[in-house]
């Protein structure tokens, strides 16, 4: 009954045919690039962008690129992985900005990024194993799947190639937290992510992990006020808990999840090996939806479902993630800035920043 009702609602609320229209969300690139590579480092604390050979991701619908270029609700479930901010590589940076499209400017031999529309096991997914609807509790399973898939790739030297793994999760935990508070507790959120990271640390050599703080979805109440379609979708289908609870309660829960992510990297648990580290990238910590004016959210940054990111938002998040990777631990941006320029490595600081090198 749910699927039939959802399909009916989508058909009624959708306008026009599901034509994919890609807007230009690229970004100028002004960095000097050293394509000679030089000696490949053995320490993650000496890792330069041009040394990275493989990019991969575990997570949920945002890493899967759900609805990025959907023109109506009829196509909202399409997974545009090739354009997601964590793993998109379908287009060059000049057309659509993502973290991998920036990284490709430093190493044109980069592999692993997604290249088109695909589910997690489709031909265009590559090393993007993110699953729509997954929560923190699913991260250990995704981590195991990622390692197994990577080991099967003949074009990857698993022991010697440097890898960047993006871990971004928590949106579905926020949307469902009120249904089972114990199951979705911040303590369990932390436990599940640490289990995934423990597995990656034990299994994956030469790896730099980006652990991202969850985006603040407590503003679903405000999004629901942007129109009848948004109100019906958010309160009925996509994100019931924040839509039905006081925003202060949902915001407090989001803050607890963000603190849990900070706690994960607070000690040296993931710095016991010279060739592995986990770095917290906090650019979503205080990010809020862009606004046309007070009280009016710019819906161009959202997909037709009023919840997932559009191409414009993915481009901003992709640049924000990249810039965080070059910023010192403790001095990273905690919100994205619209049309922010792409940061460049410098001669003094040519490395991806860790606790020990920036």
MARRO-329115 format. One record per residue (C-alpha): chain; residue in three letters; y, x, z. Coordinates in steps of 0.2 Angstrom, whole numbers, padded with zeros to 4 digits. Each point is the difference from the previous one (the first is absolute). Last residue first. Layout:
N
KESE | dotor | kolvo | c2 | c1 | c3
KESE | A | ALA | Y | X | Z $
...
***
This chain:
358
KESE | dotor | kolvo | c2 | c1 | c3
KESE | A | UNK | 0105 | 0247 | 0047 $
KESE | A | UNK | -0016 | 0011 | 0000 $
KESE | A | UNK | -0010 | -0004 | 0016 $
KESE | A | UNK | 0001 | -0019 | 0003 $
KESE | A | UNK | -0003 | -0003 | -0019 $
KESE | A | UNK | 0012 | -0001 | -0014 $
KESE | A | UNK | -0006 | 0001 | -0018 $
KESE | A | UNK | 0006 | 0018 | -0004 $
KESE | A | UNK | 0014 | 0008 | -0010 $
KESE | A | UNK | 0011 | 0002 | 0015 $
KESE | A | UNK | 0012 | 0015 | -0003 $
KESE | A | UNK | -0002 | 0000 | -0019 $
KESE | A | UNK | 0003 | -0019 | 0001 $
KESE | A | UNK | -0011 | -0015 | -0003 $
KESE | A | UNK | 0009 | -0014 | -0008 $
KESE | A | UNK | 0004 | -0018 | 0006 $
KESE | A | UNK | 0001 | -0014 | -0013 $
KESE | A | UNK | 0016 | -0010 | 0001 $
KESE | A | UNK | 0002 | -0016 | 0010 $
KESE | A | UNK | 0002 | -0015 | -0011 $
KESE | A | UNK | -0001 | -0012 | 0015 $
KESE | A | UNK | -0002 | 0010 | 0016 $
KESE | A | UNK | -0017 | -0001 | 0009 $
KESE | A | UNK | -0001 | 0000 | 0019 $
KESE | A | UNK | -0006 | 0012 | 0013 $
KESE | A | UNK | 0006 | 0016 | -0009 $
KESE | A | UNK | -0009 | 0015 | 0007 $
KESE | A | UNK | 0007 | 0012 | 0013 $
KESE | A | UNK | -0014 | 0001 | 0013 $
KESE | A | UNK | -0012 | 0008 | -0012 $
KESE | A | UNK | 0011 | 0009 | -0013 $
KESE | A | UNK | 0003 | -0009 | -0017 $
KESE | A | UNK | -0009 | 0004 | -0016 $
KESE | A | UNK | -0014 | -0013 | 0003 $
KESE | A | UNK | 0013 | -0013 | 0005 $
KESE | A | UNK | 0009 | 0002 | -0017 $
KESE | A | UNK | -0016 | -0004 | -0009 $
KESE | A | UNK | -0003 | -0016 | 0011 $
KESE | A | UNK | 0018 | -0006 | -0003 $
KESE | A | UNK | -0002 | 0003 | -0019 $
KESE | A | UNK | -0016 | -0010 | 0000 $
KESE | A | UNK | 0008 | -0014 | 0011 $
KESE | A | UNK | 0015 | -0002 | -0011 $
KESE | A | UNK | -0011 | -0001 | -0016 $
KESE | A | UNK | -0012 | -0012 | 0009 $
KESE | A | UNK | 0015 | -0011 | 0005 $
KESE | A | UNK | 0006 | -0001 | -0018 $
KESE | A | UNK | -0017 | -0003 | -0007 $
KESE | A | UNK | -0002 | -0016 | 0011 $
KESE | A | UNK | -0007 | 0002 | 0018 $
KESE | A | UNK | -0011 | -0014 | 0008 $
KESE | A | UNK | 0007 | -0014 | 0010 $
KESE | A | UNK | 0010 | -0013 | -0010 $
KESE | A | UNK | -0015 | -0005 | -0010 $
KESE | A | UNK | 0010 | 0003 | -0016 $
KESE | A | UNK | 0000 | 0019 | 0004 $
KESE | A | UNK | 0014 | 0007 | 0011 $
KESE | A | UNK | 0015 | 0012 | -0003 $
KESE | A | UNK | 0008 | -0012 | -0013 $
KESE | A | UNK | 0001 | -0012 | 0015 $
KESE | A | UNK | 0016 | 0008 | 0007 $
KESE | A | UNK | 0000 | -0008 | 0017 $
KESE | A | UNK | 0015 | -0012 | 0004 $
KESE | A | UNK | 0005 | -0001 | 0018 $
KESE | A | UNK | 0014 | 0013 | -0001 $
KESE | A | UNK | 0003 | 0003 | -0019 $
KESE | A | UNK | -0011 | 0006 | -0014 $
KESE | A | UNK | -0012 | 0007 | 0012 $
KESE | A | UNK | -0013 | 0014 | -0001 $
KESE | A | UNK | -0016 | -0004 | 0011 $
KESE | A | UNK | 0000 | 0010 | 0016 $
KESE | A | UNK | -0006 | 0018 | 0003 $
KESE | A | UNK | 0001 | 0006 | 0018 $
KESE | A | UNK | -0017 | 0008 | 0002 $
KESE | A | UNK | -0005 | 0000 | -0019 $
KESE | A | UNK | 0006 | 0018 | -0003 $
KESE | A | UNK | -0011 | 0006 | 0014 $
KESE | A | UNK | -0012 | 0013 | -0008 $
KESE | A | UNK | -0012 | 0006 | 0013 $
KESE | A | UNK | -0008 | 0016 | -0005 $
KESE | A | UNK | -0019 | 0003 | 0001 $
KESE | A | UNK | -0007 | 0018 | -0002 $
KESE | A | UNK | -0014 | 0009 | -0008 $
KESE | A | UNK | -0002 | 0018 | -0007 $
KESE | A | UNK | 0003 | 0010 | 0016 $
KESE | A | UNK | -0011 | -0011 | 0011 $
KESE | A | UNK | 0004 | -0006 | 0017 $
KESE | A | UNK | 0016 | -0009 | -0005 $
KESE | A | UNK | -0006 | -0017 | 0000 $
KESE | A | UNK | -0003 | -0002 | 0019 $
KESE | A | UNK | 0016 | 0010 | 0003 $
KESE | A | UNK | 0010 | -0013 | 0010 $
KESE | A | UNK | 0012 | -0014 | -0005 $
KESE | A | UNK | -0008 | -0004 | -0017 $
KESE | A | UNK | -0010 | -0015 | 0006 $
KESE | A | UNK | 0014 | -0005 | 0012 $
KESE | A | UNK | 0012 | -0002 | -0015 $
KESE | A | UNK | -0012 | -0012 | -0008 $
KESE | A | UNK | -0002 | -0010 | 0016 $
KESE | A | UNK | 0019 | -0001 | 0002 $
KESE | A | UNK | 0001 | -0008 | -0017 $
KESE | A | UNK | -0013 | -0012 | 0005 $
KESE | A | UNK | 0009 | -0004 | 0016 $
KESE | A | UNK | 0016 | -0003 | -0009 $
KESE | A | UNK | -0008 | -0012 | -0012 $
KESE | A | UNK | -0006 | -0010 | 0015 $
KESE | A | UNK | 0017 | 0000 | 0008 $
KESE | A | UNK | 0007 | -0007 | -0017 $
KESE | A | UNK | -0013 | -0013 | 0000 $
KESE | A | UNK | 0005 | -0006 | 0017 $
KESE | A | UNK | 0018 | 0001 | -0004 $
KESE | A | UNK | -0002 | -0010 | -0016 $
KESE | A | UNK | -0007 | -0015 | 0010 $
KESE | A | UNK | -0017 | -0005 | -0007 $
KESE | A | UNK | -0005 | -0011 | -0015 $
KESE | A | UNK | 0006 | 0011 | -0015 $
KESE | A | UNK | -0004 | 0016 | 0009 $
KESE | A | UNK | -0018 | -0007 | 0003 $
KESE | A | UNK | -0003 | -0009 | -0017 $
KESE | A | UNK | 0002 | 0015 | -0012 $
KESE | A | UNK | -0006 | -0004 | -0017 $
KESE | A | UNK | -0007 | -0018 | -0002 $
KESE | A | UNK | 0008 | -0014 | 0010 $
KESE | A | UNK | 0016 | 0006 | 0008 $
KESE | A | UNK | 0004 | 0013 | -0013 $
KESE | A | UNK | -0004 | -0010 | -0015 $
KESE | A | UNK | 0008 | -0016 | 0005 $
KESE | A | UNK | 0016 | 0008 | 0006 $
KESE | A | UNK | 0002 | 0011 | -0015 $
KESE | A | UNK | -0002 | -0014 | -0012 $
KESE | A | UNK | 0012 | -0011 | 0010 $
KESE | A | UNK | 0014 | 0013 | -0001 $
KESE | A | UNK | 0006 | 0016 | 0008 $
KESE | A | UNK | -0003 | -0006 | 0018 $
KESE | A | UNK | -0018 | 0006 | -0001 $
KESE | A | UNK | 0007 | 0018 | -0002 $
KESE | A | UNK | 0009 | -0002 | 0016 $
KESE | A | UNK | -0015 | -0005 | 0010 $
KESE | A | UNK | -0010 | 0014 | -0009 $
KESE | A | UNK | 0012 | 0012 | 0008 $
KESE | A | UNK | -0014 | 0006 | 0012 $
KESE | A | UNK | -0007 | 0009 | -0015 $
KESE | A | UNK | 0007 | 0017 | 0006 $
KESE | A | UNK | -0008 | 0013 | -0011 $
KESE | A | UNK | -0015 | 0010 | 0008 $
KESE | A | UNK | 0003 | 0018 | 0004 $
KESE | A | UNK | -0008 | 0011 | -0013 $
KESE | A | UNK | -0013 | 0014 | 0002 $
KESE | A | UNK | 0001 | 0012 | -0014 $
KESE | A | UNK | -0015 | 0011 | 0001 $
KESE | A | UNK | 0000 | 0018 | -0007 $
KESE | A | UNK | -0017 | 0006 | -0004 $
KESE | A | UNK | -0009 | 0017 | -0004 $
KESE | A | UNK | -0017 | -0005 | 0006 $
KESE | A | UNK | -0006 | -0018 | 0002 $
KESE | A | UNK | -0015 | -0005 | 0011 $
KESE | A | UNK | 0005 | 0004 | 0018 $
KESE | A | UNK | 0018 | -0004 | -0002 $
KESE | A | UNK | -0003 | -0015 | -0011 $
KESE | A | UNK | -0012 | -0007 | 0013 $
KESE | A | UNK | 0012 | 0003 | 0014 $
KESE | A | UNK | 0014 | -0008 | -0010 $
KESE | A | UNK | -0011 | -0016 | -0003 $
KESE | A | UNK | -0004 | -0001 | 0019 $
KESE | A | UNK | 0018 | 0003 | 0004 $
KESE | A | UNK | 0005 | -0015 | -0010 $
KESE | A | UNK | -0013 | -0011 | 0008 $
KESE | A | UNK | 0005 | 0005 | 0018 $
KESE | A | UNK | 0019 | -0001 | -0003 $
KESE | A | UNK | -0002 | -0018 | -0007 $
KESE | A | UNK | -0012 | -0004 | 0014 $
KESE | A | UNK | 0013 | 0006 | 0013 $
KESE | A | UNK | 0014 | -0010 | -0009 $
KESE | A | UNK | -0011 | -0016 | 0002 $
KESE | A | UNK | -0007 | -0008 | -0015 $
KESE | A | UNK | -0017 | -0005 | 0007 $
KESE | A | UNK | 0008 | -0004 | 0017 $
KESE | A | UNK | 0014 | -0011 | -0007 $
KESE | A | UNK | -0012 | -0010 | -0011 $
KESE | A | UNK | 0009 | -0013 | -0010 $
KESE | A | UNK | 0017 | 0006 | 0006 $
KESE | A | UNK | -0002 | 0017 | -0009 $
KESE | A | UNK | -0004 | -0007 | -0017 $
KESE | A | UNK | 0016 | 0004 | -0010 $
KESE | A | UNK | 0004 | 0015 | 0009 $
KESE | A | UNK | -0018 | 0007 | -0002 $
KESE | A | UNK | 0002 | -0004 | -0018 $
KESE | A | UNK | 0015 | 0011 | -0002 $
KESE | A | UNK | -0008 | 0014 | 0010 $
KESE | A | UNK | -0006 | 0014 | -0012 $
KESE | A | UNK | 0007 | 0015 | -0009 $
KESE | A | UNK | -0011 | 0015 | -0002 $
KESE | A | UNK | 0005 | 0012 | -0014 $
KESE | A | UNK | -0011 | 0015 | -0003 $
KESE | A | UNK | 0007 | 0016 | -0008 $
KESE | A | UNK | -0013 | 0012 | -0006 $
KESE | A | UNK | -0002 | 0019 | -0004 $
KESE | A | UNK | -0014 | 0005 | -0010 $
KESE | A | UNK | -0012 | 0013 | 0007 $
KESE | A | UNK | -0015 | -0009 | 0009 $
KESE | A | UNK | 0000 | -0016 | -0011 $
KESE | A | UNK | 0003 | 0009 | -0016 $
KESE | A | UNK | 0004 | -0016 | -0010 $
KESE | A | UNK | -0003 | -0003 | -0018 $
KESE | A | UNK | -0018 | -0005 | 0003 $
KESE | A | UNK | 0005 | -0014 | 0011 $
KESE | A | UNK | -0014 | -0006 | 0011 $
KESE | A | UNK | 0006 | 0009 | 0015 $
KESE | A | UNK | 0016 | -0010 | -0001 $
KESE | A | UNK | -0009 | -0016 | 0000 $
KESE | A | UNK | -0010 | 0004 | 0015 $
KESE | A | UNK | 0016 | 0006 | 0009 $
KESE | A | UNK | 0009 | -0016 | -0005 $
KESE | A | UNK | -0014 | -0012 | 0006 $
KESE | A | UNK | -0001 | 0009 | 0017 $
KESE | A | UNK | 0018 | -0002 | 0002 $
KESE | A | UNK | 0000 | -0018 | -0005 $
KESE | A | UNK | -0014 | -0004 | 0013 $
KESE | A | UNK | 0011 | 0008 | 0013 $
KESE | A | UNK | 0015 | -0009 | -0006 $
KESE | A | UNK | -0007 | -0018 | 0001 $
KESE | A | UNK | 0005 | -0003 | 0019 $
KESE | A | UNK | 0018 | 0004 | -0005 $
KESE | A | UNK | 0000 | -0015 | -0011 $
KESE | A | UNK | -0006 | -0005 | -0018 $
KESE | A | UNK | 0007 | -0014 | -0009 $
KESE | A | UNK | 0002 | 0008 | -0017 $
KESE | A | UNK | -0011 | 0016 | 0000 $
KESE | A | UNK | 0006 | 0018 | -0002 $
KESE | A | UNK | -0013 | 0011 | -0008 $
KESE | A | UNK | 0013 | 0010 | -0011 $
KESE | A | UNK | -0009 | 0015 | -0006 $
KESE | A | UNK | -0003 | -0007 | -0018 $
KESE | A | UNK | 0007 | -0018 | 0000 $
KESE | A | UNK | 0001 | -0001 | -0019 $
KESE | A | UNK | -0019 | -0002 | -0003 $
KESE | A | UNK | -0002 | -0013 | 0013 $
KESE | A | UNK | -0008 | 0002 | 0017 $
KESE | A | UNK | 0016 | -0003 | 0010 $
KESE | A | UNK | 0005 | -0014 | -0011 $
KESE | A | UNK | 0010 | 0005 | -0016 $
KESE | A | UNK | 0016 | -0002 | -0010 $
KESE | A | UNK | 0006 | 0018 | -0006 $
KESE | A | UNK | -0001 | 0018 | 0003 $
KESE | A | UNK | -0004 | 0004 | 0018 $
KESE | A | UNK | 0003 | 0018 | 0006 $
KESE | A | UNK | -0015 | 0011 | 0003 $
KESE | A | UNK | 0006 | 0015 | -0011 $
KESE | A | UNK | 0014 | 0012 | 0000 $
KESE | A | UNK | 0000 | 0012 | -0015 $
KESE | A | UNK | 0018 | -0002 | -0004 $
KESE | A | UNK | 0004 | 0008 | 0017 $
KESE | A | UNK | 0018 | 0000 | 0006 $
KESE | A | UNK | 0006 | -0015 | -0011 $
KESE | A | UNK | -0017 | -0008 | 0005 $
KESE | A | UNK | 0006 | -0001 | 0018 $
KESE | A | UNK | 0014 | -0011 | -0005 $
KESE | A | UNK | -0012 | -0012 | -0009 $
KESE | A | UNK | -0012 | 0001 | 0015 $
KESE | A | UNK | 0014 | -0006 | 0012 $
KESE | A | UNK | 0005 | -0014 | -0011 $
KESE | A | UNK | 0015 | -0003 | -0011 $
KESE | A | UNK | -0002 | -0010 | -0016 $
KESE | A | UNK | 0007 | 0004 | -0018 $
KESE | A | UNK | 0008 | 0018 | 0002 $
KESE | A | UNK | -0014 | 0004 | 0012 $
KESE | A | UNK | -0013 | -0002 | -0013 $
KESE | A | UNK | -0011 | -0016 | -0001 $
KESE | A | UNK | -0018 | -0004 | 0006 $
KESE | A | UNK | 0001 | 0012 | 0015 $
KESE | A | UNK | 0000 | -0012 | 0014 $
KESE | A | UNK | -0008 | 0006 | 0017 $
KESE | A | UNK | 0011 | -0003 | 0015 $
KESE | A | UNK | 0015 | -0009 | -0008 $
KESE | A | UNK | -0012 | -0012 | -0010 $
KESE | A | UNK | 0003 | 0001 | -0019 $
KESE | A | UNK | -0017 | 0004 | -0007 $
KESE | A | UNK | -0008 | -0011 | 0014 $
KESE | A | UNK | 0007 | -0016 | -0008 $
KESE | A | UNK | -0012 | -0011 | 0009 $
KESE | A | UNK | 0001 | -0017 | -0008 $
KESE | A | UNK | -0001 | -0014 | 0014 $
KESE | A | UNK | 0018 | -0005 | -0004 $
KESE | A | UNK | -0003 | -0005 | -0018 $
KESE | A | UNK | 0001 | -0019 | 0001 $
KESE | A | UNK | 0013 | 0002 | 0013 $
KESE | A | UNK | 0012 | 0005 | -0013 $
KESE | A | UNK | 0007 | 0015 | -0009 $
KESE | A | UNK | -0011 | 0012 | 0009 $
KESE | A | UNK | 0005 | 0018 | -0002 $
KESE | A | UNK | -0004 | 0006 | 0017 $
KESE | A | UNK | -0012 | -0014 | 0005 $
KESE | A | UNK | -0012 | 0010 | 0010 $
KESE | A | UNK | 0003 | 0019 | -0002 $
KESE | A | UNK | -0016 | 0005 | 0008 $
KESE | A | UNK | 0010 | 0011 | 0012 $
KESE | A | UNK | 0009 | -0015 | 0005 $
KESE | A | UNK | -0015 | -0011 | 0001 $
KESE | A | UNK | -0009 | 0011 | 0013 $
KESE | A | UNK | -0004 | 0018 | 0005 $
KESE | A | UNK | -0008 | 0016 | -0006 $
KESE | A | UNK | 0007 | 0012 | -0012 $
KESE | A | UNK | -0003 | 0015 | -0011 $
KESE | A | UNK | 0010 | 0014 | -0008 $
KESE | A | UNK | -0009 | 0016 | -0007 $
KESE | A | UNK | 0006 | 0017 | -0007 $
KESE | A | UNK | 0014 | 0004 | 0013 $
KESE | A | UNK | 0006 | 0018 | -0002 $
KESE | A | UNK | 0016 | -0004 | -0010 $
KESE | A | UNK | 0006 | -0010 | 0015 $
KESE | A | UNK | -0001 | 0015 | 0011 $
KESE | A | UNK | -0013 | 0002 | 0014 $
KESE | A | UNK | 0004 | 0015 | 0012 $
KESE | A | UNK | -0004 | -0010 | 0016 $
KESE | A | UNK | -0015 | -0007 | -0008 $
KESE | A | UNK | -0007 | 0018 | 0001 $
KESE | A | UNK | -0011 | 0007 | -0013 $
KESE | A | UNK | 0014 | 0002 | -0013 $
KESE | A | UNK | -0003 | 0001 | -0019 $
KESE | A | UNK | 0008 | 0016 | -0006 $
KESE | A | UNK | 0013 | -0003 | -0014 $
KESE | A | UNK | 0004 | -0018 | -0006 $
KESE | A | UNK | 0007 | 0006 | -0016 $
KESE | A | UNK | 0008 | -0017 | -0003 $
KESE | A | UNK | 0015 | 0003 | 0012 $
KESE | A | UNK | 0010 | -0015 | -0001 $
KESE | A | UNK | 0019 | -0002 | 0003 $
KESE | A | UNK | 0004 | -0017 | 0006 $
KESE | A | UNK | 0012 | -0012 | -0009 $
KESE | A | UNK | -0011 | -0015 | -0004 $
KESE | A | UNK | 0009 | -0016 | -0004 $
KESE | A | UNK | -0008 | -0016 | 0006 $
KESE | A | UNK | -0011 | -0013 | -0007 $
KESE | A | UNK | 0001 | -0019 | 0003 $
KESE | A | UNK | 0001 | -0006 | -0018 $
KESE | A | UNK | -0005 | -0018 | -0001 $
KESE | A | UNK | -0018 | -0005 | -0005 $
KESE | A | UNK | -0002 | -0018 | -0006 $
KESE | A | UNK | -0018 | -0006 | 0002 $
KESE | A | UNK | -0002 | -0018 | -0007 $
KESE | A | UNK | -0009 | -0012 | 0011 $
KESE | A | UNK | 0007 | -0016 | -0010 $
KESE | A | UNK | 0014 | -0010 | 0006 $
KESE | A | UNK | 0004 | -0006 | 0018 $
KESE | A | UNK | -0012 | 0001 | 0014 $
KESE | A | UNK | 0001 | -0013 | 0014 $
KESE | A | UNK | -0012 | -0013 | -0006 $
KESE | A | UNK | -0013 | 0013 | -0006 $
KESE | A | UNK | 0001 | 0010 | 0015 $
KESE | A | UNK | -0002 | -0015 | 0012 $
KESE | A | UNK | -0015 | -0007 | -0010 $
KESE | A | UNK | -0008 | 0018 | 0001 $
KESE | A | UNK | 0003 | 0000 | 0018 $
KESE | A | UNK | -0007 | -0017 | 0003 $
KESE | A | UNK | -0016 | 0004 | -0010 $
KESE | A | UNK | -0002 | 0016 | 0009 $
KESE | A | UNK | 0002 | -0008 | 0017 $
KESE | A | UNK | -0012 | -0014 | -0004 $
***
